[in-house]
Amino acid sequence: MTEQSTPQDVDITGKSIAVLGGTGDQGRGLARRFALAGHTVHLGSRSAERAAKAANDLVEAEATEIRVHGLENAEAAAMGDIVVVAVPWDGHRELLVSLADRLAGKIVVDCVNPLGFDKKGPYALDVPEGSAAQQAAEVLPGSRVTAAFHHVSAVLLLDPEVAEIELDILVLGEDREATDVVRALAGTIPGARGVFGGRLRNAHQVEALTANLIAVNRRYKTHAGIRVTGL
């Protein structure tokens, strides 16, 4: 196995995962896959009641026992060893600013895609910091910010009939150890690989590429992902 493939020597067994914005499709889908991989997942939402319902629905839908707990975003952030940010773009900065103290010292995985939609379809929005991930890094100076999971179909993540999702998950960041941990986390999704995709300054085009994938999926009525060849 090459260095670029999902790392085998990084042990994330026992790590708890918080998913902020976990009641949305992307958040619930990621939470489901991480829980199926054996992790305890803390599903975060602005409403603790809504988070608890979403968590209970995930648990009840599975034939095997999984550990998913619904909490308000701040409580979920405090509980997670690794924190995935899957909130809507328009609330991204405000939420992270409010959670900076709780997220200090933690690996934060930003998977937010700043997109707009009009009659011509999806398009990338301009972000003053360059990307959602760079905005996260700016407002969370005490956290180990990475970017990943931008191109994973929520439909496939949530579909019990889909055992494996064949795609590469690009992981970006400044901290080599943190990106290796997130690559390992990506590899817990059956069929997926975590691939290092560069530093956070390269996150803009990764986030923006989501608009192209949405266009592909609408045109061909599928749930396409990305594969990097030659690894």
C-alpha positions in Angstrom: 0.0 0.0 0.0 1.3 3.4 -1.0 1.7 6.3 1.4 -1.1 8.1 -0.4 -3.7 5.4 0.4 -5.8 5.4 3.6 -3.2 4.9 6.4 -3.2 1.5 8.1 -0.9 2.5 11.0 -3.3 5.2 12.5 -5.5 3.7 15.2 -8.7 5.6 15.8 -10.4 2.8 17.7 -12.5 4.2 20.5 -12.5 7.7 19.2 -15.8 9.4 19.6 -17.1 11.5 16.7 -19.3 14.6 17.0 -21.2 15.7 13.9 -22.4 19.3 14.2 -25.4 19.9 12.0 -26.1 16.2 12.3 -29.8 16.4 11.6 -29.2 17.3 8.0 -28.9 14.6 5.4 -25.1 14.8 5.1 -24.6 14.9 8.8 -27.0 12.0 9.5 -25.4 10.0 6.7 -21.9 10.4 8.0 -23.0 9.8 11.6 -24.6 6.5 10.5 -21.5 5.3 8.7 -19.2 6.2 11.6 -21.5 4.5 14.1 -21.7 1.4 11.9 -17.9 1.4 12.0 -18.0 1.1 15.8 -17.6 4.7 16.9 -19.8 6.4 19.5 -21.3 9.4 17.6 -22.7 12.5 19.2 -25.2 14.1 16.8 -25.4 17.9 17.2 -28.1 20.3 16.3 -29.4 23.7 17.4 -32.3 21.8 19.0 -31.4 19.1 21.4 -34.9 17.6 20.9 -34.5 17.4 17.2 -31.0 15.9 17.6 -32.3 13.3 20.0 -35.1 12.3 17.5 -32.6 12.0 14.6 -30.3 9.9 16.7 -33.1 7.6 17.9 -34.3 7.2 14.3 -30.8 6.2 13.2 -30.5 3.6 16.0 -33.9 2.1 15.4 -33.3 1.8 11.6 -30.3 -0.5 12.0 -30.4 -4.2 12.5 -27.2 -4.1 14.5 -26.5 -2.1 17.6 -25.0 1.4 17.1 -24.2 4.2 19.5 -25.6 7.5 18.4 -26.6 10.2 20.9 -28.5 13.5 20.1 -27.3 16.7 21.8 -27.3 20.4 21.3 -24.3 21.5 19.1 -22.2 22.8 22.0 -22.7 19.6 24.0 -21.9 17.4 21.1 -18.7 19.5 20.3 -17.5 19.0 23.9 -18.1 15.2 23.7 -16.4 14.4 20.4 -12.7 13.5 20.1 -13.0 14.4 16.4 -15.6 17.0 15.4 -17.2 17.0 11.9 -18.8 20.3 10.8 -21.7 19.7 8.5 -23.8 22.8 9.1 -25.4 25.0 6.4 -23.0 27.6 5.1 -25.0 30.6 6.2 -24.6 29.6 9.9 -21.0 28.3 9.6 -19.0 31.2 11.0 -21.4 32.1 13.8 -21.6 28.6 15.1 -17.8 28.0 15.1 -17.1 31.3 16.7 -19.5 30.4 19.5 -17.8 27.0 20.0 -14.2 28.0 19.7 -13.4 27.2 23.4 -15.1 23.8 23.2 -13.2 22.9 20.0 -9.8 24.0 21.2 -7.2 21.3 20.8 -9.5 19.0 18.8 -9.4 17.8 15.2 -12.1 19.6 13.4 -13.2 18.3 10.0 -15.0 20.9 7.9 -17.1 19.5 5.1 -19.2 22.6 4.3 -19.6 23.5 0.7 -20.4 27.3 0.1 -22.7 27.0 -2.8 -25.4 29.2 -4.4 -28.3 28.0 -6.6 -30.1 29.8 -9.4 -31.9 28.9 -12.6 -28.6 27.8 -14.2 -27.9 25.4 -11.3 -25.3 25.3 -8.5 -22.3 27.6 -8.3 -19.5 28.3 -5.9 -19.8 31.3 -3.6 -17.0 33.7 -3.0 -15.6 33.4 0.6 -13.5 36.2 1.9 -11.1 33.8 3.6 -10.8 31.6 0.5 -12.9 28.7 1.5 -15.2 27.4 4.3 -12.2 25.4 5.7 -10.0 28.5 5.8 -12.8 30.4 7.5 -13.0 27.6 10.1 -9.2 27.8 10.6 -9.4 31.6 11.1 -12.1 31.5 13.8 -10.7 28.3 15.5 -7.0 29.1 16.0 -6.8 26.6 18.8 -8.1 23.7 16.8 -6.5 21.4 14.3 -8.7 22.2 11.3 -8.9 19.9 8.3 -11.3 19.6 5.3 -12.9 16.4 4.0 -16.1 14.6 3.1 -17.2 17.3 0.6 -18.2 14.9 -2.2 -19.9 12.0 -0.4 -23.5 11.4 -1.4 -25.9 11.7 1.5 -28.3 9.4 -0.3 -25.7 6.7 -0.5 -24.6 7.2 3.1 -28.1 6.8 4.3 -29.2 3.9 2.0 -29.2 0.6 3.9 -29.0 -1.3 0.6 -25.6 0.4 -0.2 -22.9 -1.6 1.6 -19.9 0.1 -0.1 -19.4 3.6 -1.4 -16.6 3.6 -4.0 -14.9 6.9 -3.9 -11.8 8.8 -2.7 -12.3 11.4 0.0 -9.8 14.2 -0.3 -8.4 15.4 3.1 -6.7 18.8 3.4 -4.9 20.4 6.2 -1.8 21.9 7.7 -1.3 19.3 10.4 0.1 16.0 9.0 -1.0 13.9 12.0 -4.5 15.4 11.9 -4.9 14.7 8.2 -3.8 11.1 8.7 -6.4 10.7 11.4 -9.1 12.0 9.1 -7.9 9.8 6.3 -8.2 6.9 8.6 -11.7 8.0 9.6 -12.7 8.3 5.9 -11.4 4.7 5.4 -14.0 3.4 8.0 -16.7 4.0 5.3 -16.6 0.7 3.3 -15.3 1.2 -0.2 -13.9 4.7 0.5 -10.2 5.8 0.8 -8.9 8.9 2.5 -6.4 10.7 0.2 -4.3 13.7 1.2 -5.4 16.6 -1.0 -3.1 19.4 0.0 -3.1 22.3 2.4 -6.1 24.3 3.4 -5.3 27.0 0.8 -6.4 24.4 -1.8 -9.8 23.8 -0.2 -11.6 26.3 -2.3 -11.5 24.2 -5.5 -12.4 21.0 -3.6 -15.5 22.7 -2.1 -16.4 24.3 -5.5 -16.1 21.0 -7.3 -19.3 19.9 -5.5 -21.2 22.2 -7.9 -19.9 20.2 -10.8 -20.7 16.9 -9.2 -24.3 18.1 -8.5 -24.5 18.9 -12.2 -23.2 15.5 -13.2 -25.6 13.8 -10.9 -28.6 15.7 -12.1 -27.7 15.1 -15.8 -27.0 11.4 -15.4 -29.4 10.7 -12.5 -26.8 9.1 -10.3 -24.8 9.7 -7.2 -21.3 10.1 -8.6 -18.1 10.5 -6.5 -14.4 10.9 -7.3 -11.6 8.4 -7.7 -7.9 9.4 -7.9 -6.1 7.0 -10.3 -2.6 5.8 -9.9 -2.5 5.4 -6.1 
